[in-house]
Amino acid sequence: MKRNSSRQPAPEPASEPRRTRRRIPAFHPVPVGPRRDGWVPERQAAFIGYLAETRSVLAAARAVGMGRESAYRLRKRPGAAGFAAAWDAALGRLHSPVNLASAKSTGLDAGYRAEHGMIQIVMGRGHYAARYWKPDMNALLQHLARLDRLGRRTPASATR
């Protein structure tokens, strides 16, 4: 039996368009005061997660019980470079991976970065799934080196 070679292959079933997986870079929380109703690190992480899910600053701010304007003020605070980069990545504006662990990019002291670590947002199928803290070993090593240098200095009165 001879098969017809001019026969067209069956068309593939229509599928959903493939979503590109957005990776939100880990970021250092913005230094804030000790208020429980303010932008504590947990709330900052949840905001970025909901922002990636909804792509709406207003909806994400409401989801964490904060206002849109206060979110924009937080983004502009000193030391918010990592938070702003995570914000941009959540909205799909970041096109290349960024290393936000250095002091130059964050403007944060190595002691603060080592103590608070970095927040990593986990997305699952386009929804905010979880957050976890990662230690910032680079900051820890920088902080220890600084303390070591300070310990080696001898006070002027001790050298007499």
CORMO-V483185 format. One record per pair of residues at least 12 apart in sequence whose ideal C-beta (glycine too) atoms are under 10 Angstrom apart, sorted by the first residue. I is the first residue (numbers start at 0). J is the second residue. D is the distance in whole Angstrom. If there is no record, write none. Layout:
I_J_D + I_J_D
This chain:
18_124_8 + 18_125_6 + 19_91_8 + 20_122_8 + 20_124_10 + 20_125_9 + 21_51_6 + 21_88_7 + 21_89_7 + 21_90_9 + 21_91_6 + 21_93_9 + 21_120_10 + 21_122_7 + 21_125_9 + 22_51_10 + 22_88_7 + 22_93_9 + 22_96_7 + 22_119_10 + 22_120_9 + 22_122_8 + 23_44_10 + 23_47_6 + 23_48_8 + 23_50_9 + 23_51_6 + 23_84_9 + 23_85_5 + 23_86_9 + 23_87_10 + 23_88_5 + 23_89_6 + 23_93_9 + 23_118_10 + 23_119_8 + 23_120_5 + 23_121_9 + 23_122_7 + 23_127_10 + 23_130_10 + 24_47_10 + 24_81_8 + 24_84_6 + 24_85_6 + 24_87_9 + 24_88_6 + 24_89_10 + 24_93_7 + 24_96_7 + 24_97_6 + 24_98_8 + 24_99_6 + 24_100_10 + 24_117_9 + 24_119_8 + 24_120_9 + 25_81_8 + 25_84_10 + 25_85_8 + 25_98_10 + 25_99_7 + 25_100_8 + 25_116_9 + 25_117_4 + 25_118_6 + 25_119_4 + 25_120_8 + 25_130_10 + 25_131_9 + 25_132_9 + 25_133_6 + 25_135_9 + 26_40_10 + 26_43_8 + 26_44_9 + 26_47_8 + 26_79_9 + 26_80_8 + 26_81_3 + 26_82_5 + 26_83_9 + 26_84_7 + 26_85_4 + 26_86_9 + 26_88_9 + 26_97_9 + 26_99_6 + 26_100_10 + 26_105_8 + 26_117_6 + 26_118_6 + 26_119_8 + 26_120_8 + 27_40_9 + 27_43_10 + 27_78_7 + 27_79_9 + 27_80_8 + 27_81_5 + 27_82_8 + 27_85_10 + 27_99_7 + 27_100_8 + 27_104_10 + 27_105_6 + 27_106_10 + 27_107_6 + 27_111_8 + 27_112_5 + 27_115_6 + 27_116_8 + 27_117_6 + 27_118_8 + 27_135_7 + 27_138_8 + 28_40_4 + 28_41_9 + 28_42_9 + 28_43_5 + 28_44_8 + 28_78_9 + 28_79_9 + 28_81_8 + 28_82_7 + 28_107_9 + 28_111_9 + 28_112_10 + 28_115_6 + 28_116_9 + 28_117_8 + 28_118_6 + 28_132_9 + 29_43_6 + 29_73_6 + 29_74_8 + 29_75_10 + 29_76_6 + 29_77_9 + 29_78_6 + 29_79_5 + 29_80_9 + 29_81_8 + 29_82_5 + 29_83_9 + 29_105_10 + 29_107_9 + 29_115_10 + 30_76_8 + 30_77_8 + 30_78_5 + 30_79_9 + 30_106_10 + 30_107_7 + 30_108_9 + 30_111_6 + 30_115_8 + 31_43_8 + 31_73_8 + 31_76_8 + 31_78_10 + 31_79_10 + 36_64_8 + 36_65_9 + 37_65_8 + 37_69_8 + 37_73_9 + 38_63_9 + 38_65_7 + 38_69_7 + 38_70_8 + 38_72_9 + 38_73_5 + 38_76_9 + 38_79_10 + 38_82_9 + 39_63_10 + 40_82_10 + 40_115_7 + 40_116_9 + 40_118_6 + 40_130_9 + 40_132_8 + 41_63_9 + 41_118_9 + 41_130_8 + 41_132_10 + 42_60_10 + 42_63_5 + 42_64_8 + 42_65_7 + 42_73_10 + 43_63_9 + 43_65_10 + 43_70_9 + 43_73_7 + 43_79_9 + 43_81_10 + 43_82_6 + 43_85_9 + 43_86_10 + 43_118_7 + 43_130_9 + 44_63_9 + 44_82_10 + 44_85_9 + 44_118_5 + 44_119_9 + 44_120_6 + 44_127_9 + 44_129_9 + 44_130_4 + 44_131_9 + 44_132_9 + 45_59_8 + 45_62_7 + 45_63_5 + 45_64_9 + 45_65_10 + 45_118_10 + 45_120_9 + 45_127_7 + 45_130_7 + 46_59_5 + 46_60_7 + 46_62_8 + 46_63_5 + 46_64_10 + 46_65_7 + 46_70_6 + 46_73_8 + 46_82_9 + 46_85_9 + 46_86_8 + 46_89_9 + 46_120_10 + 46_127_10 + 47_59_8 + 47_63_10 + 47_82_7 + 47_85_5 + 47_86_6 + 47_88_8 + 47_89_5 + 47_118_8 + 47_120_5 + 47_127_8 + 47_130_8 + 48_62_9 + 48_63_9 + 48_85_10 + 48_89_8 + 48_118_10 + 48_120_5 + 48_121_8 + 48_122_7 + 48_126_9 + 48_127_3 + 48_128_8 + 48_129_8 + 48_130_6 + 49_61_9 + 49_62_4 + 49_63_7 + 49_89_9 + 49_120_10 + 49_126_9 + 49_127_5 + 50_62_9 + 50_63_10 + 50_70_9 + 50_85_9 + 50_86_6 + 50_87_10 + 50_88_10 + 50_89_4 + 50_90_7 + 50_120_9 + 50_127_9 + 51_85_9 + 51_86_9 + 51_88_8 + 51_89_4 + 51_90_8 + 51_91_9 + 51_120_7 + 51_122_6 + 51_125_8 + 51_126_9 + 51_127_6 + 52_89_8 + 52_120_10 + 52_122_7 + 52_123_10 + 52_125_7 + 52_126_5 + 52_127_5 + 52_128_9 + 53_89_9 + 53_126_10 + 53_127_9 + 54_89_8 + 54_90_6 + 54_91_8 + 55_67_9 + 55_90_9 + 56_68_10 + 56_70_6 + 56_71_7 + 56_74_9 + 56_86_8 + 56_89_10 + 56_90_9 + 57_70_9 + 59_86_9 + 59_89_8 + 59_90_10 + 59_127_9 + 60_73_10 + 62_127_9 + 70_82_10 + 70_86_9 + 71_86_10 + 73_86_9 + 74_86_6 + 74_87_10 + 76_106_10 + 77_105_10 + 77_106_6 + 77_107_9 + 78_105_6 + 78_106_5 + 78_107_5 + 78_108_9 + 78_111_8 + 78_112_9 + 79_105_9 + 79_106_8 + 79_107_9 + 80_97_9 + 80_99_7 + 80_103_9 + 80_104_6 + 80_105_5 + 80_106_6 + 80_107_8 + 81_97_9 + 81_99_4 + 81_100_9 + 81_104_7 + 81_105_5 + 81_106_9 + 81_107_8 + 81_112_9 + 81_117_8 + 81_118_9 + 82_99_9 + 82_105_9 + 82_118_9 + 83_99_10 + 84_97_5 + 84_99_6 + 84_104_8 + 84_105_9 + 85_97_9 + 85_99_8 + 85_117_10 + 85_118_8 + 85_119_10 + 85_120_7 + 88_120_9 + 89_120_8 + 89_122_9 + 89_127_9 + 98_137_9 + 99_112_10 + 99_117_8 + 99_135_10 + 100_112_7 + 100_117_7 + 100_133_10 + 100_135_6 + 100_136_9 + 100_137_5 + 100_138_7 + 100_141_9 + 101_137_7 + 101_138_9 + 101_141_9 + 102_137_9 + 102_138_8 + 102_141_7 + 105_117_10 + 105_135_10 + 105_138_9 + 107_135_10 + 107_138_8 + 108_138_9 + 108_141_9 + 108_142_8 + 108_145_9 + 109_135_9 + 109_137_8 + 109_138_5 + 109_139_8 + 109_140_8 + 109_141_4 + 109_142_4 + 109_143_9 + 109_144_9 + 109_145_6 + 109_146_10 + 110_138_8 + 110_139_9 + 110_141_9 + 110_142_5 + 110_143_10 + 110_145_8 + 110_146_9 + 111_135_10 + 111_138_8 + 111_142_9 + 112_134_10 + 112_135_5 + 112_137_8 + 112_138_3 + 112_139_8 + 112_141_8 + 112_142_8 + 113_134_8 + 113_135_6 + 113_136_8 + 113_137_9 + 113_138_4 + 113_139_4 + 113_140_8 + 113_141_8 + 113_142_5 + 113_143_8 + 114_135_9 + 114_138_9 + 114_139_9 + 114_142_9 + 115_132_8 + 115_134_10 + 115_135_8 + 115_138_9 + 116_131_10 + 116_132_5 + 116_133_6 + 116_134_5 + 116_135_5 + 116_136_9 + 116_138_8 + 116_139_9 + 117_131_10 + 117_132_7 + 117_133_5 + 117_134_8 + 117_135_5 + 117_137_10 + 117_138_9 + 118_130_6 + 118_131_8 + 118_132_6 + 118_133_8 + 119_131_5 + 119_132_8 + 119_133_5
